[in-house]
Amino acid sequence: MKTKKRTVLREYDTARYLRDEETITEYFNLALASEDHAYIKTALSNITRARNMTQLSKDAGISRMGLYRALSPDGNPEYVTIQKIMNALNLRLMVVPKTSDYVVTKKPAAAKRQSAAA
């Protein structure tokens, strides 16, 4: 009698795919552009988990539990907390004009090479 092979599915975790600066930056810019505070906080939480929450809490000068609480669904982090997290992530918030034609886009790697060669 043949045994069937079981397929095991893992729960999707965005943090597993945030491996480099470019991906993290694009992801967070898209979250900010959404203007959805819950999504922005979730994105920041995913980024902190991708970057090692324990080390990030030390770098930000915030306890690990404080970081978890601030970025939890019920958390309401103050701007100072967000700024500390952003500094520890080596990221910064920037202001851009809010226009209907402003879209955050990722420049394809091939286009980057072509523009660099020109």
N, C-alpha and C positions, 0 to 999 in steps of 0.2 A: 504494500500500500504506500503510495506516494504522500509525503507530507507537503502541505501548502506553505509557501513562504509568506510570513506576515510582513506587511508594510507598516512601519512605525512612522507616524507623522509627528513632527515637533511643532510646538506652538511658535508662530512667527514672532520674531523679536527684531525690531528695526535696528537696535544697537549693534547687532552682529554685522550689519552691512555698512556701518559708518567707520570705515577703516582709514581714510586719508583726509587731509585738510580740505581738499577741493569738494569732496562729497559732503563733509560736515558743513562747510560754508554754504553750499547750494541748498542743502536740506534746511538749514536754519533760516536762510533768506526766504525760501518759499513759505516757511511757517510764519515768519514776520509779515510777509506780503498778504497772507490770508486774513490778518487782523482778527483772528480767532484766539482769544487769550488762553483757552484750554489747550488748543493745538500748539501754541507757542510754548507753553509750559511743558507739555508732553514732549515736544521736540528737544527742549533743553534737557529734560530728564533723560531722554534716550541718548543724547550726546554725552552727558556726564557718565552714564553707565558704560558707554562705549570706551570712555577714556579712563576707566578705573576710578570708581566713586571714592574709594579710600584715599588714594593719592590726591585726587582733585580736592577733596575736603581739606586736606593738609595745606595744599597750595593756596586755597581760597581763604583759609583761616576760619573755616566753619566746621563744626562737628559733623561727622558723617550722618548722625541721626537728624541734625538740624537741616542738612542738605536734603535728606530723604523727605522730611516733613515739608520743607519749603516747596519741593517739586512734586509732592503728592497731589492727587486729584482735589483734595480738600485744602491744600496749601495756598497761601497767598503771599508769595515772596515780595519783600520790599525791593525797591530799585537798587539799593546798596547791596543787597544779597545777589541780585542778578549781575550787577557790575563786578562783584568779587568772583562770581562763577565765570563770567566772560573773561576776566583777566587771567584766571587760572587756566582757562582753555586756550589762551593766547588769541582771543577773538575780540572784536569790538563792534558796537552798534554804530550804524551810520544813518544819517538822514538823507532821503532822496525825495524829490518832488512827487507828490501823489497825483499822477495823471492817468487818464484812461489808457494811454498807449504804453505806459511803463510796465514791462514784464521782466521778471527775473528769468534769465535763460542761461543755460550752460553752453559754453562755446565748445564744440566738438574738438577733440584732441587733434584731428587732422587739420582743422581750420587754424588752430593755434600754431601748428608747425609751419603752415603755409604763410601766415602773417609774420612769423618770426623770421622766415627765410627771405621775405621781401625787403 
